[in-house]
Amino acid sequence: SQLSQYLRAVIGGTVQVQGELKNVAALGVYGTLESVDLTVGQVESADQKGSEPYRLTNEGTARLSFENDVGTVRGFRLTGPNTSLAIEGDIPHSAAPMQLAVTGTANLAILQLFGDPATMVSSGALTLNADLSGSVENLNISGRANITDGRLRYRSFPHGLEQINGPLTFDANQINVDELRGRMAGGEVTFSGAVSLKGLVPDEFDVRAEGRSMGLRFPTGFRSTVNAGLRLTGPVISPTLSGDVTVLRSTYLQEIDNDQAIYALVGLGARAQGDAGAPEA
């Protein structure tokens, strides 16, 4: 995954092994994680004064064990900027599915690492209560999360999504966003659809958004109030935006200092009125 390209980890602890190494099922392994330091790439800081590493460390001592062919994690908590995540559960060495519970809060700035930090900015808080099951190669996630005051913006677009609030539900290999709401350019936006996952990493968008009374700075030189029905599809790192935009009102903001340009605008207005008044064939 893209995340692995940015991840650096330093781990300290102790391990005790009991039993015969040639008989894995009969081994007893007991250990502690006393220090965990994860640095995950560079993300933009919340105050927008530049980028900084996203660093997570453990709180307290985590206890690990492996006996009866099952690995167990207890008391493992990662903390960082606006993040506190507890991870506990069992990971069988056999073909039986793992069962891990992940609860706590996370910083949405980490989403920048699943896309391209140079093109995407994200922030906000995520409260998470989820279960991981399946194999390491084919993880499934289920549960629920809630976004508070989220923000997502692609740098190439003049407007970002602000005040993103609402629940997310995890079902098999996707995140459902049907009850999520936000604001863009002063107008309300409602979401539907899903984000597919590859393992635990957001992989592809299939999200629809309905926006009302949004004041967009588009096209260049204009301030337009619009309604929009948009769809975001494709890979998280390079999605495609499509849909319909209805212009309710548009104002030209720049000063016109050319007589010829003024006459051209008047002519466009006259032709528009003439077309509106012409009878239909």
N, C-alpha and C positions, 0 to 999 in steps of 0.2 A: 504494500500500500504506500501511498504518498507519505503517510505519517512516519513510516519506518525510515525514510530518507532524512528526517529531521531529528529523530529521537536519539538522545544520548543518555545512558544510564550508569549510575555508580551505586552499587549495592553492597552493604556490609552486614554480617550476621554470623551465626554459628550453625553447624550441622553435626548431628550424631547419627551414625549408621549402626544398626544391629542386624545380625543374620548373615546368611550366605549370599554373596554377590551373584552367584550363578543361578539362584532361585529368587527372581525378582518378586514373585507373588508373596514370598515369605519374609521379605525384607521389612525392617522397621526403620524409617528415617524420620528424625525429629530435628527441627531447626527453628531459628528465629531470624526475623528481618529487623535489625536494630537501626539501620540507616538506609534509606532509599532516596536517591536524588535523581529525578528525571528532568532533563531539559529538553523542551520540545520546540526547536526551531526559533523563528523570529515572528512575533505577531505585533500588530499595531497596538500601542498602549491606549487605555481608555480615555486619556485626556488628549489624544491625537497629537502628542508632541514627539512622536517617533515610534520606532519599533523596539521591542525588548524580548528577551527569551521568556517563554512560558515555562515556569519551573514548578514542579510538584515534588514535595517531600513527604515522608511518612510522619504520622502523629502516633507516638507510642510504639510499642513493639508488637509486630505481627508474629503469629505462631503458625508454623507449617508442620505437617506430618504426612507420612506415607506408610500405611499399614493395611493389611488385608486387601492389597492391590488398589487402594483408593488414596489419592492425595487430598488433603484437607487444608483450607486456608481459614484462619480465624483472626479477627482483630486487625485486619489490614485497612488502614485509612490513609488516603492521600490528601494533602492540603496544598493550597496555592492561592494565587490571586482570585478571590471570590469563588473558591473551589474547596469542597470538602466531601470526598467520596469514600464510602465504606464498601469493601468487597469481602464477601464470605461465601464459602460453599465447598463443594466436593468435586474433584476431577478424577474419575476412575482411569486406571491404566488399561482396563479392558475396553471392549466395544460399548460398554454401557455409557449413556450420555452424561455429560457433566451437568452440574446444577450449581450455578453461581448467582448470588443476589447482589445487585449494585444499587445503593441508595445514597442520597445526599444532594448536593448542589454542585453545579459546574459553571464555568465561565464560557459563554458562547464565543469568545475570541478564538477558542481553539478550532472553530470551524474553518478559519483561514488556512489551516494546515491541510485540510482535506481538498481545498481548491488551490488557488495560486495567491499567496499573500501579497503579491505585487498588484493584483487586480481586484481582490475582494477584501472588504473590511466588515467585521462583525463584532458585536458586543451584546451584553445582556446576561441574564441569569437563567439557568435551567435547573429546576427541581426534579429529581429523577427517582423513580422506584421501578426497577426493572429486574428481570430474571434472564440469565443466559443459559442456554441448554444446547445439546448436540455435541458434535466433535469439534476439535480445534480447527479442522479444515472446513467445517460447515456449521458455523455458529448460528444459532437462532436467538433473537431477542424478543421478549414480550413484556408488556407492562405499560406504564404511563409516565409522562413527564409534563411539566408545565413551564412555559416561557413567561418571563416577566421583563417588561421594558427591553425587548430585543431590538437589535438594529442590524441591517444587512444592506450593504451597498457595493455595487461594482463601480470601480473608479472611472470607467469609460462612460457611465451614465450620470447625468447631472443631478438625479434625485435618488435617494435611498429609501428603503422601508424603515419606518420609525415606529416606536411604541407597539412593537409586536407582542401580543399577549394572548394566552390561551393554551389549551391542552394539546399534547401530541400523544397518539397511541401507537404502540409498537405491535405489529402483527407479522409473525414469521420474518420475512426479509424486507420489510418496508416500514416507513414511518408515515402514518396518516395525519393529515393536517386539516381535516374537515371543519374543525371548530376554531381555527386560528384567525385572528383579526389583527390589523395594523393600520398605519397611516402612511400615505405618500403624498408629498406636496400639498398638505393641508386637507386631503380628502381621505375618507374611510376606505379600507381595502379588506375584503373577505376572501378567504382561501378555501380551496378544496383540492383533493387529489392526494398524491403520495410521493415520497422520496424513497427510492429503492436502496437497499444496503448490499454491500459486498463484504461479508463478514460483519464487522461492526462499523465499517466506514461508509458514509454517504457516497453513493455511486452515481445515480442518475435521477434527474428531476422528471416528474410528470405532474406538475402543479398548475392549477388554474386560479386566477385572481380576478375579482370583480371590483373595480374602483369607481367611486362616485365623487364628482365635483373636485377633481384634482387640479391644482394650479401649476401646470408644467411650463418650464422655460424651453418651449419647443414649438416650432422650429427656431433657429437662431434669430434673435432679435425680437421674438414674440413672447407674450405671456398668454397662455391658453388655458381655459377652464374646460376640462374634458371628463367624459365618462369612458371607461375602458373595460373590455373583456379580454384578458391576456392569458397566454399559456406558456409556461416555461418547461422546455423539454430538453433531454439530452444529458451528457456527462456533466457532473458538478464543475469540473475544471473549465468547461467551455460550453455552457448551455445556449439554447436557441430560444429567442422570445418571438412569439407570433400572436396574432389576434386582431381585434377591431378597436378603433378609437373614434369616439364621436365628439367633435369639437362643439361645445356649447357657446363659447365666447372666446375671441382672440383679440389681443391688443398689441400693436406694434410699438415697441419701447424706444427704439433708437430715433435720433433726430434726423429729419430729412432735409438736406441742404442743397438739393439739386432740383431745379424747376422741372426738368424732363422727367425725373422720377415721380414728382407729384402728379404731373399730367398722366403718367402711365397708371398710377394708382386710381386716379379719377376714372380713367378709361376702363379699367378692370371692374370698378364698381358699376359703371353704366351698363357694361355688357352683362354683368351678373343680374341686374335688375331687368334688362331686356329679356334674358333667358327665362327668368322667373315668370315674366308676364306673357310669354309666348304660349299660344294654345298647343295642346298636345295633338300630334298627328293621329 
